[in-house]
Amino acid sequence: MVSSSSPKLLFRRWLAGRSLPSMVPRSLSSTSSFFFSSPVLPSGTAFSCIRRADLLLCEFPSVSSRFAFFCSHPAQIDEEAGPAAIDYRMLVSEDEFHRVADSTLYNLQEKFEEYGDSIQSDGFDIDFGNQVLTLKLGNLGTYVINKQTPNRQIWLSSPVSGPSRFDWDTTHKAWVYRRTKANLLRLLEDEVESLCGKPITLS
């Protein structure tokens, strides 16, 4: 079956549009848009034009490619659409976001403070205020973790992986970076351990 937007069918319609004005009422042939919007040609005479188009296409197969631009609608491409990104803002209310985000930041603060007491690292410091948690690791770099209420997200600035934006996944009960599927707590565990040389448990 020929697609309604295939070059061959478009060429048939174009040729019919060139030939039919003298064969059909002027009200039907005055605009070329008629031939592109109507699924049925207006008269039996039109089929002889289509037959002529078929003969031309058989003799000059490359000609159909020149008429692809006559389509008045975008071509339907048979490609598998990738999974639609989930907008977690539609799944999390603002109240729930504040509850979960605040709990995450407070827990991170406590875990980092305990971790800092267990290691010997110059420049290790933690600051939490105005919904921003800052973890300083001296010359190893600085982490900044903060809430973004309008987006229902937690934003991370990492000296290792750079900036990331995490959404709350209500199914897995975790902060997830949609682009890489990274889990916020696991990402921090891996990076801080690689920088400081000692495992840390945040989850």
Secondary structure, 3 states (H helix, E strand, C coil): CCCCCCHHHHHHHHHHHHHHHHCCCHHHHCCCHHHHHCCCCCCCHHHHHHHHHHHHHHHCHHHHHHHHHHCCCCCCCCCCCCCCCCCHHHCCCHHHHHHHHHHHHHHHHHHHHHHHHHCCCCCEEEEEECCEEEEEEHHHCEEEEEEEHHHCEEEEEECCCEEEEEEEECCCCEEEECCCCEEHHHHHHHHHHHHHCCCCCCC
